[in-house]
Amino acid sequence: MTSAARRLGPVTVTGAIVIGLGLTCYIAGWRLGWIELMVVAAGCLVALVIAVAFVVGRLAIDVAREIDPQRVMVGEAAGALLTTRNPGRRPTRPIVIEEHIGADTVPIAVPRLGPGGEHQTFYQLPTQRRARVRVGPAEVVRADPLGLLRRRVGHAPATTLWVHPRWALVSALPSGFAKDLEGPTSDASPAGDIAFHALRPYQLGDDRRHIHWMSTARSGTLMVRHYVDNRRPTLAVLLDDASHAYDGPQFETAVEVVTSLVMTSIALRLPIAARTIDSWILGRVRPDGRDGVLETMTVVEPRPESTPLVVAAAELARMEPATSAIAIVTGSRSATDLLPVVTHLRSKVRVIVVVVERSNEEMDAESTVRALPGATVVRVSSLDEFRAGWNGLGS
């Protein structure tokens, strides 16, 4: 709906012209005594009265919408089913329902419905790019044949279609390091010799040096100390969302890379933290689940850099002290921009820099980061290239 239509309300532009013409002819005819102008004014009034009869009153109709599925990945199919039903005892005339899909309006023609009749319309929803798509409200449009008045009545409320970024499961990093050798541990931790987890009955093959003699004496059963390896890879991800670092679809690939890393850690139940330069995606300060992370990654957009990248990286390392590796996902930044970040982090954690390039790379070699002292550089131009490059880090 345009701003002009919102100001005029149910009166269309044509209706406003007819009203203006009628008033002008009436005033001019009354002052000048011209009967012809008074006739024109009367004709305009009659047309408006007839138009009112078409748009007033209540239309007994039920409209419902179902979206399936409500969460998809970019490129996957999603559709909506609009069901119109006549709950009354009288037939309805043909109507037009305007369905709002994002910034677009789709007219849906509904034929005449008898008492208890039902009509269903299926239509595809746009999933070509990641977005939070507002679907609805569905409005029944009532208008007169001359187009003087147009009334919209909302029926089905708006719902949301989430078009998440593409992502893929990748390999977890090799075993990290434990800053606290006594924890955390769990029954799911692999057997090892790092941290004591529990006492258990002796099993064939256990190291006799792990026998706990005091517990054995109390229970009358040979008991051993059960040790596990609690060195899990603790990954933190920093998405460089500075607008000047990207050109064209580079940022979309960067979002896909970060989403893949976060979703892989969630799927493998590994500790993970992620943030952009200015805001948190997931971590100790913002715990969230799978759907919440996907929603955040759906709406993230590049923005002017307000905080230096090195400051954001330092805050990430400070707020997530158990981190054993930090992956920095960036675009067309120079080595001069990235070297201070790596220098600050490399003494504390393993640093991996994922450089997202254009698929048809045309930049000079000097403008593309190929190596950084103290960091592993992975250069990619697509999600598939990232998956192959990242999986190769553990080999």
C-alpha positions, 0 to 999 in steps of 0.5 A: 500500500502506497503512502498516498493510499494510506492517507486517503483511506478507503477513497481511491485516487479516482474517488478523490478526483470525483469528490473534488470534481463534484464539490467544484461543480456544486460550488461553481454551479450554485454561484454562477447559476449553471444547471449543467454544473449542478447536474455534474455534481449530482452525478458525482454524488450518486456515483459515490453513494452507489460505491458506498453500497459495494464496500460497506457491510461485513463479509462473512468469510474465514481465511487461514494460512499455513506455511510449510515449512516455516524454516528453510535454507536458501534455495529450498522450497517453501509454500503457503496454503491459503484456505478461504471458507464460507461459514454462513448460510448464504453464498458469497460473491467472488472476492479478491484477497491481497496477500502480502509477501515481504514488500510484494502484494499478490492478488488471489482470486476466490470464486463464489462460495456456497454455504460451507464452501471452501477454496484453497490456493497454494503459492510458492514463497521466495527463498532465493536469499536469506531473509526473515520474510513477513507473510501477511496479513491477508486482506479481503479487498472490496471495491466498487465497479468504478474504482472510487472506493476500496476497502481492505479487511484483514483476516489471516494475521501475518506469520514469518518465514525464516530463510536461513543461510546455507550451511554444511557440517564440517570436521571438528578441529583436532583435540584441543587443550584443557586449561583445567585438568580436573574438568569438565568431565562426563560419562561421554568423555573418551577414556584417557589419562588426563582427568579423574572422573569416577571410581568403577569396578575393575575390568580386564585390561585396566592398569593395576596402578589405577586400583583404589585400595581404600575403596576396594577394602570398603566394598570388597570389590576391586575398584579402579580410578577412571580417567578420561581425556577432557581436552576438547576443541573449544572453538570461537568464531569472529565474523568480520561484518565491516561493510568495507571488507566485502564486495558483492556476494562475499558477505553471504559466503562469510555468513555461510562459513560462520553458520557451518562452524557454529552448527557443526559444534552444536551438532557435535555438542562441542563448546562454541562461541561466536560474535560479530565485531559489535554483537554476540551470536552465541557464547557465555554472555548470550546462550542460545539454541539452534533455532536462535542462532539460525535466526541471528545469522539470518538477519545479520548484515554488513555495517560500517566498522565502529570497532577495530577488528583487533578489539573485537578479537581481544574481547572474544578471547577475554570473554571465552577464556577456555577457547583453544582456537579462534577462527576469524572469517573476513573478506578483502582485508589486507595483511596489514589489517589482520596482522595485529589481530593474529599477533595479539591472539597467537600466544594464547590460542590457535588462530585460523583466518578464513579469507572469503574471496570473490569467485572470479578473483581479479585482485592483485596478489598483493591485495589478497592475504595468502599467509600470516605469521602465526596463523593458518590461512584458508582462502575460499570463494564458496561454501564447498571450498570452505568445507574442503579446506577446513576438513583438511586442517585436521589431516 
